[in-house]
Amino acid sequence: MNLRQSNIQKLQGQTLDVLVLGGGINGAVSAAALSAKGAKVGLIDKRDFAGFTSSNSSNLAWGGIKYLESHEYGLVWKLCKSRNHLMRSYPSTVKEIRFLTTVQKGFRYPPLFVFLGTIVYWFFGRFFTQAPKYLSKKKIGEFEPVINTSNAAGGFEYSDSYLHDNDARFVFNFIRSSMNYGCAAANYVESLNAKRMDGYWRVTAQDKITGDTFTIKAKTLVNACGPYVDKHNEHSGQKTEHSHLFSKGIHLLVDRVTDHKRILAFFASDGRLFFVIPMGPKTCIGTTDTQVATPEVAVTEEDRNFVLKNANMLLSLEKPLTKDDIIAERCGVRPLALEGKSGVADWVKLSRKHAIDIDIDQQHLSIFGGKLTDCINVGNEVAELTQKLGIELPYADKIWYGEASDEVKQEFLHQAKLMNLDAMTSPTSPETLSERLWRRYGDKAIEMLEIIRQDPKKGEVLIEHTEYLRCELEYIAQREMVTKLDDFLSRRSKISFVVRMEDILNAAGLSEASEILFGDQAADKLAEFLKSNGVEPANWALAPGR
């Protein structure tokens, strides 16, 4: 029996203290905090973990500098504090990065005035990062030749932070942590209905893989369904103070446009923020904040043309970017918390601050909005509120987040050095193999060293065009609940965002990877993935090299 099947049985066979609905960042930290503090917790998501909003961000953990313009100083102060705490807690994963912002002529504020805002931002950030720096038009060109400065009025450099790995991976590590403390978590399980009866929540759930339905019984329900919080509250009869509006964000992935590891920030032709973000060997280009009416969104032709047009206008490239240069696309909605149900607000002033509505009589929590930057606060608040609902937390003071101790890390690096692990690093990798394994797996990376010592072949790259080793795939198969091949390619890793799909489909090792991940189900899972990408399995199998 695999981990997912085992956890589904656990969900049916006990009365939980808390059932968390939704495996995005809000649900993941809720489950991690509660389980570490001693609650009996379950978590379900109708998709994969981080399978929606939390896998389509810009991978930034920033303090919200843009909210200074709307005078939300308290929010910026709080977010900067949260950002610093996140960087201290995850030094291998959440790292400082410089933003080089170019202000064009005719912008609503002169560049020097905007630069003064970065000084305020640095102060709000407790001087935790490098100091901001004002840049003339000439200095911008010297710092970053790829920027088209022909219409630049000036600019500046300041610091924020980013996720060294992808956002979905960061979220999953909280899911993994919750399972380490006994949480029964399962992906592809949907809540069809939730009713409060005889002092308990009874949730009718469906396994989206098998179609089976079953009941989960819990004292408290936490609705962390992201953009679908309102919809599930309608099903369960919850009345809340807050509701959601939706902001669509898109990003296009192209080959790396500059070797400098800084984020280039601009204000696009319509005034929205526009980012050029390094992502390993690729560059992520995009914008945010297009109001939409529904969570179900996709990249449109208009979106692509807008991003490509602005990229070609703002950057000085050897040749213009075209649709043929797009390697992958990311598109998702950001749920924005709105007080009241009118659906009307000053869209420009809406921020990503979170709100948690509590129903004490029904023992129910609803989490609205939120930013990845603020995730530790969300986990702590959920734990505090569940105590108010009568849930006992035997280890209420337990610190539930953060990397393993520096002593453990140094022991791993020492062992890696003795076995000359970094000599196996891929020539195209921006970091050493030891750094990557620690960042992704923490103290569990020590187990991988032993596996490689026993069988050096387990240290070889398995899938062509990627960096992933055989021992990683074996670990992921056992512990990371990969239910579909795309779970691994798009969320446990970022392969599908940095490798063209045609290269993935033609990669040597894809079939073997499927065998490691799925065993007897490998052929069916591979066929499912091929069909979802418009390839007939029979034709794929007949291709040369299969």
C-alpha positions in Angstrom: 0.0 0.0 0.0 1.4 3.4 -1.0 1.5 6.5 1.2 -1.6 8.1 -0.4 -3.8 4.9 0.0 -2.6 4.6 3.6 -3.5 8.2 4.4 -6.9 7.9 2.8 -7.6 4.9 5.1 -6.5 7.0 8.1 -8.8 9.8 7.1 -11.7 7.3 7.3 -10.7 5.4 10.4 -10.5 8.1 13.1 -12.1 11.2 14.4 -9.8 14.1 13.6 -9.3 17.2 15.7 -9.0 19.3 12.6 -9.6 18.7 8.9 -7.9 21.1 6.6 -9.5 21.6 3.1 -6.9 22.8 0.5 -3.3 22.0 0.1 -2.0 25.4 -1.1 0.2 27.6 1.1 -2.5 28.5 3.6 -3.7 24.9 4.1 -0.1 23.5 4.1 1.1 25.8 6.9 -2.2 25.2 8.9 -1.6 21.5 8.8 2.1 21.8 9.6 1.5 24.0 12.6 -1.4 22.1 14.0 0.2 18.6 13.6 3.5 19.7 15.1 1.7 21.1 18.1 0.0 17.8 18.8 -3.4 18.0 17.1 -4.8 15.0 15.1 -5.0 16.5 11.6 -6.2 15.6 8.2 -5.7 17.5 4.9 -7.3 16.9 1.5 -7.1 18.7 -1.8 -9.1 18.0 -4.9 -6.0 18.6 -7.1 -2.4 18.0 -6.3 -0.8 19.8 -3.4 0.0 23.4 -4.5 -1.8 22.5 -7.7 -3.5 25.8 -8.3 -2.7 29.3 -7.1 0.4 28.2 -5.1 2.1 26.8 -8.2 1.7 29.9 -10.3 3.3 32.7 -8.4 6.3 34.8 -9.4 8.4 32.8 -6.8 9.0 36.0 -4.8 8.8 36.4 -1.0 8.6 40.1 -0.8 7.6 42.7 1.7 5.0 44.4 -0.5 6.8 47.6 -1.5 4.0 48.5 -3.9 1.6 48.8 -0.9 3.5 52.0 0.1 1.7 53.8 -2.7 -1.7 52.9 -1.2 -0.4 54.0 2.2 -0.8 50.6 3.8 2.2 51.2 6.0 1.1 48.8 8.7 0.8 46.0 6.2 4.3 46.7 4.7 5.8 46.8 8.2 4.3 43.4 9.0 5.2 41.8 5.7 8.8 43.0 5.9 9.0 41.5 9.3 7.6 38.3 8.0 10.0 38.3 5.0 13.0 38.7 7.3 11.7 35.9 9.5 11.2 33.6 6.5 14.8 34.3 5.3 16.2 33.5 8.7 14.1 30.3 9.0 14.9 29.1 5.5 18.4 30.4 4.6 18.9 27.8 1.9 15.6 28.4 0.2 14.5 32.0 0.8 17.3 34.3 -0.3 18.0 38.0 -0.8 18.0 39.2 -4.3 18.5 42.6 -5.8 15.7 44.3 -7.8 16.9 46.8 -10.5 13.9 49.0 -11.2 13.9 51.3 -14.3 11.5 54.3 -14.3 10.5 55.5 -17.7 10.0 59.1 -18.8 6.5 60.3 -18.2 5.9 57.9 -15.3 3.4 59.2 -12.7 6.3 59.9 -10.2 9.9 61.0 -10.8 12.5 58.3 -10.2 14.1 60.1 -7.3 10.7 60.3 -5.5 10.2 56.5 -6.1 13.8 55.9 -4.8 12.9 57.7 -1.6 10.2 55.1 -1.2 12.8 52.4 -1.2 14.6 54.1 1.6 11.4 54.0 3.6 11.0 50.3 2.6 14.5 49.5 3.8 13.7 51.2 7.1 10.5 49.2 7.4 12.6 46.1 6.7 14.7 46.8 9.7 17.8 47.3 7.5 17.9 43.5 7.2 18.9 43.6 3.5 21.5 45.6 1.5 20.8 49.3 1.2 19.0 50.7 -1.8 21.0 52.6 -4.4 19.9 55.3 -6.8 21.0 54.8 -10.5 21.2 57.3 -13.3 20.2 56.4 -16.8 23.9 55.8 -17.6 24.5 53.7 -14.5 21.5 51.5 -15.4 23.1 50.7 -18.7 26.4 49.9 -17.1 24.8 47.7 -14.5 22.6 45.8 -16.9 23.2 46.2 -20.6 20.1 44.1 -21.5 17.9 47.0 -20.3 16.8 49.4 -23.0 17.5 52.8 -21.5 16.5 55.0 -24.4 13.3 56.1 -22.6 14.6 55.7 -19.1 14.5 58.7 -16.6 16.5 56.9 -14.0 16.1 54.0 -11.6 17.3 52.3 -8.4 18.4 49.0 -6.9 16.9 47.6 -3.7 16.6 44.2 -2.1 13.8 41.7 -1.4 13.8 37.9 -1.4 12.9 35.0 -3.7 12.4 31.3 -3.6 15.5 29.5 -4.9 13.3 26.6 -5.9 9.7 26.7 -7.2 6.8 27.9 -5.1 5.0 24.5 -5.2 8.1 22.8 -3.9 8.2 25.2 -1.0 4.5 24.5 -0.2 5.0 20.8 -0.4 7.7 20.8 2.2 5.1 22.1 4.7 2.9 19.2 3.7 5.8 16.8 4.1 6.5 18.3 7.6 2.8 17.8 8.6 2.9 14.2 7.6 6.1 13.7 9.6 4.0 14.7 12.7 1.2 12.3 11.8 -1.1 14.4 9.5 -3.1 12.2 7.2 -2.8 14.2 3.9 -4.0 13.1 0.6 -4.1 14.8 -2.8 -6.8 14.3 -5.4 -9.5 14.0 -2.7 -12.4 16.5 -3.0 -14.9 17.6 -0.4 -18.3 17.2 -2.0 -20.3 18.2 1.1 -19.7 19.2 4.7 -22.4 19.1 7.4 -22.2 19.9 11.1 -24.0 17.1 13.0 -24.0 16.1 16.7 -21.0 18.3 17.5 -18.8 17.1 14.6 -18.2 18.0 11.0 -18.9 15.1 8.6 -17.3 15.7 5.2 -18.4 13.6 2.2 -15.1 13.2 0.3 -14.4 11.6 -3.1 -11.2 10.0 -4.3 -10.7 11.6 -7.7 -8.5 8.8 -8.8 -10.8 5.8 -8.0 -14.1 7.6 -7.8 -14.8 6.1 -4.3 -16.6 8.3 -1.8 -16.2 8.1 2.0 -16.8 10.2 5.1 -14.3 12.1 7.2 -15.3 13.1 10.8 -13.6 16.0 12.5 -14.2 18.4 15.4 -13.1 21.5 13.5 -13.0 22.4 9.8 -10.4 24.8 8.3 -11.5 26.0 4.9 -8.2 26.9 3.1 -9.5 26.3 -0.4 -7.9 29.4 -1.8 -10.0 30.9 -4.6 -12.7 28.3 -3.8 -13.2 29.3 -0.1 -16.5 31.1 -0.9 -17.8 28.2 -2.9 -17.2 25.6 -0.2 -18.7 27.9 2.4 -21.9 28.0 0.4 -21.9 24.2 0.5 -21.4 24.1 4.2 -23.7 26.9 5.1 -21.1 29.3 6.4 -21.7 33.0 6.6 -18.5 35.0 6.6 -17.4 38.7 7.0 -15.0 38.4 4.0 -15.2 37.1 0.4 -12.8 37.0 -2.5 -12.0 39.0 -5.6 -9.6 37.5 -8.1 -6.5 38.9 -9.7 -5.0 37.1 -12.7 -1.2 36.8 -13.1 0.7 35.4 -16.0 4.4 34.6 -16.7 6.2 33.4 -19.8 9.4 31.3 -19.5 12.1 31.9 -22.1 15.8 31.2 -22.4 17.9 33.3 -20.1 18.2 36.9 -21.3 21.0 38.0 -19.0 23.6 36.3 -16.9 23.2 38.7 -14.0 21.2 37.2 -11.1 19.0 40.1 -10.3 15.3 40.8 -10.9 14.6 43.5 -13.5 11.5 45.5 -12.6 9.6 48.0 -14.8 6.2 49.6 -15.0 4.5 48.2 -18.1 2.8 50.3 -20.8 -0.4 50.2 -18.7 1.3 51.1 -15.4 1.3 47.6 -13.9 4.4 46.0 -12.4 6.4 44.0 -14.9 9.2 41.6 -13.8 12.1 39.8 -15.5 13.0 37.1 -13.1 16.0 34.7 -13.2 14.9 31.0 -12.9 18.0 28.9 -13.2 18.9 28.6 -16.9 15.7 30.4 -17.9 14.0 33.8 -17.4 10.5 34.3 -16.2 8.8 37.3 -17.6 5.4 38.6 -16.6 2.9 40.8 -15.0 0.1 40.6 -12.5 -3.2 42.2 -11.4 -5.7 41.7 -14.1 -9.1 41.6 -12.5 -11.1 38.5 -13.4 -14.5 37.1 -12.3 -13.6 33.4 -11.9 -10.7 31.4 -10.6 -10.6 29.3 -13.9 -8.2 31.3 -16.1 -5.7 30.7 -18.9 -3.1 32.6 -20.8 -4.8 34.3 -23.7 -3.3 35.5 -27.0 -3.8 39.0 -25.7 -1.7 38.2 -22.6 1.1 36.7 -24.7 1.2 39.6 -27.0 1.2 42.1 -24.1 4.1 40.4 -22.3 6.2 40.0 -25.5 5.5 43.5 -26.6 6.6 45.0 -23.3 9.6 42.7 -23.0 10.8 43.7 -26.4 10.2 47.4 -25.6 11.9 47.4 -22.2 14.8 45.1 -23.0 17.7 45.5 -25.5 17.8 42.0 -27.0 19.8 40.7 -29.9 16.6 39.7 -31.6 13.0 40.3 -30.4 11.2 37.6 -28.4 8.4 35.8 -30.3 5.9 33.1 -29.4 8.4 30.5 -30.6 10.8 31.5 -27.8 8.2 30.6 -25.1 9.3 27.4 -23.3 6.4 27.3 -20.8 3.6 29.5 -19.4 2.3 30.0 -15.9 -1.1 31.4 -15.2 -3.2 31.6 -12.0 -5.4 33.8 -9.8 -4.5 35.5 -6.6 -7.5 35.5 -4.2 -7.8 39.0 -2.7 -9.7 39.3 0.6 -12.6 41.8 0.5 -14.6 42.7 3.6 -18.2 42.3 2.8 -20.0 40.6 -0.1 -20.6 43.4 -2.5 -17.7 42.4 -4.8 -17.0 46.1 -5.3 -13.8 47.7 -4.2 -11.0 50.1 -5.2 -9.2 47.5 -7.2 -5.9 49.4 -7.2 -5.8 49.6 -3.4 -6.6 45.9 -2.8 -3.7 44.1 -1.2 -2.8 40.4 -0.5 -3.3 40.7 3.2 -5.0 37.7 4.7 -8.1 37.4 6.9 -9.3 34.5 9.0 -13.0 34.4 9.8 -14.0 32.2 12.8 -17.4 30.6 13.6 -17.1 29.5 17.2 -20.5 27.8 17.4 -19.8 25.7 14.2 -16.0 25.3 15.0 -15.1 26.5 11.5 -12.3 28.7 10.1 -12.1 30.3 6.7 -8.8 31.7 5.4 -9.0 34.5 2.8 -6.3 36.1 0.7 -2.7 36.0 1.9 0.8 36.0 0.6 3.5 33.4 0.7 5.6 35.9 2.6 3.1 35.8 5.5 2.7 32.0 5.6 4.3 31.5 9.1 1.9 34.0 10.6 -1.0 32.2 9.0 0.1 28.9 10.5 0.5 30.5 14.0 -2.9 32.3 13.8 -4.7 29.1 12.8 -3.2 27.2 15.7 -4.2 30.0 18.1 -7.7 30.2 16.8 -8.3 26.4 16.9 -7.4 26.6 20.6 -10.2 29.1 21.0 -12.5 26.5 19.4 -11.5 24.0 22.1 -8.9 22.0 20.3 -6.2 20.9 22.7 -2.6 21.4 21.5 -0.3 19.5 23.9 2.8 21.1 22.3 1.5 24.6 21.8 4.9 26.2 22.1 6.5 23.9 19.5 8.4 25.7 16.7 6.9 24.0 13.6 8.9 25.6 10.8 12.4 26.2 9.6 15.4 24.2 8.3 17.3 21.6 10.2 20.0 22.9 12.5 23.3 24.2 11.1 25.1 21.4 12.9 23.1 18.8 10.8 23.8 20.8 7.6 27.5 21.0 8.3 27.6 17.2 8.9 25.9 16.7 5.6 28.3 19.0 3.8 31.2 17.3 5.5 30.1 13.9 4.3 29.4 15.2 0.8 32.9 16.7 0.6 34.5 13.4 1.7 32.8 11.5 -1.1 33.5 14.3 -3.6 29.8 14.7 -4.3 30.1 18.1 -6.0 32.2 16.6 -8.8 28.9 15.0 -10.0 27.3 18.5 -10.4 25.8 19.1 -13.9 27.8 21.6 -15.9 24.7 23.7 -16.5 23.7 23.8 -12.8 23.8 27.3 -11.1 24.6 25.6 -7.8 26.6 22.6 -6.5 24.9 19.2 -6.1 25.3 19.3 -2.4 23.7 22.7 -2.1 20.7 21.6 -4.3 20.1 18.3 -2.3 20.2 20.1 1.0 17.9 22.9 -0.2 15.3 20.4 -1.5 15.4 17.7 1.1 17.1 19.1 4.2 18.3 16.4 6.6 16.9 13.7 4.5 19.7 14.4 2.0 22.0 12.5 4.3 20.1 9.4 3.4 20.8 10.0 -0.3 24.5 10.2 0.4 24.4 6.7 1.8 22.4 5.4 -1.1 25.0 6.8 -3.6 27.9 5.4 -1.6 26.3 1.9 -1.8 25.4 2.2 -5.5 27.1 5.1 -7.5 24.6 4.6 -10.3 22.0 6.0 -8.0 23.9 9.3 -8.2 23.5 9.6 -12.0 21.0 11.9 -13.7 18.0 9.9 -14.8 15.9 12.2 -17.1 17.7 13.8 -19.9 17.8 17.7 -19.8 17.2 17.7 -16.0 19.4 17.5 -12.9 17.4 14.8 -11.1 19.2 11.7 -9.8 17.9 8.2 -9.6 18.1 8.4 -5.8 15.9 11.5 -5.8 13.3 9.8 -7.9 13.3 6.8 -5.5 12.9 9.1 -2.5 10.1 11.1 -4.1 8.3 7.9 -5.0 8.3 6.7 -1.4 7.6 10.0 0.4 6.2 12.7 -1.8 2.8 11.3 -2.9 3.3 11.8 -6.6 0.0 10.6 -8.0 0.4 11.7 -11.6 3.6 12.3 -13.6 2.8 16.0 -13.9 2.9 16.2 -10.1 6.6 15.5 -10.3 7.4 17.5 -13.4 5.5 20.6 -12.5 5.3 20.8 -8.7 7.8 18.6 -6.8 10.3 19.9 -9.4 10.2 22.8 -11.9 11.2 20.7 -14.9 8.2 21.5 -17.0 8.9 25.3 -16.6 12.6 25.2 -17.6 12.5 22.4 -20.2 10.4 22.5 -23.4 7.6 20.0 -23.4 8.8 18.4 -26.6 12.2 17.8 -25.0 10.6 16.3 -21.9 8.5 14.0 -24.1 11.6 12.9 -26.0 13.9 12.7 -23.0 15.8 9.5 -22.4 14.9 8.2 -18.9 11.2 9.4 -18.9 9.9 5.9 -19.1 12.3 4.6 -16.3 11.3 7.6 -14.1 7.7 6.6 -14.5 8.6 3.0 -13.5 10.3 4.3 -10.3 7.5 6.6 -9.4 4.5 4.3 -10.1 5.7 0.7 -10.3 3.0 -1.5 -11.8 1.0 1.5 -12.8 3.9 3.1 -14.7 2.5 2.4 -18.2 -0.9 3.8 -17.4 0.5 6.9 -15.7 2.9 7.6 -18.6 0.1 7.1 -21.1 -2.1 9.6 -19.1 0.7 12.2 -19.2 1.3 11.7 -22.9 -2.4 12.0 -23.8 -2.7 15.2 -21.7 0.0 16.6 -23.9 -1.5 15.5 -27.2 0.7 12.5 -27.9 -0.7 9.0 -28.6 1.2 6.5 -26.4 1.4 4.0 -29.3 3.1 6.5 -31.5 5.4 7.6 -28.7 6.5 4.1 -28.0 7.4 3.5 -31.7 9.7 6.6 -31.8 13.5 5.9 -32.2 15.2 5.3 -28.9 12.1 4.0 -27.1 
